[in-house]
Amino acid sequence: MRFAQVLSFGTEGYPPKIARRLRVFNLACWSSALLWLVFAVSYLSEPKLQTVAVIDFIMAIVIAALPVLHRFGPRTAVVSFALVNLPAHSSSVFYSAPKPACRCSILSTVPERC
């Protein structure tokens, strides 16, 4: 299949302007899923991060499958992408950030644990 045909997955029957937006969304989903997959593979070498690797594999599958939701409407997949990807990204940024004092005071009542 040609690249344009692959990107047009689920956009049949939509007006050209909406179909173009859905093709861009398909590209965003599949590139995001690829990134989740790269991180999952890189985490497999660490024994402590194998649980994170499994979660990343699941997230890659879920995000790669989001264009299937185009059949329910042009905005359904986009809203699902935001609901799935945004909280996962923000929590990973929060827990991988350096430990500032405010984070220690929120997460722990014992200052020695920070």
Secondary structure, 3 states (H helix, E strand, C coil): CCHHHHHCCCCCCCCHHHHHHHHHHHHHHHHHHHHHHHHHHHHCCCHHHHHHHHHHHHHHHHHHHHHHHHHHCCCHHHHHHHHHHHHHHHHHHHHHCCCCHHHHHHHCCCHHHC
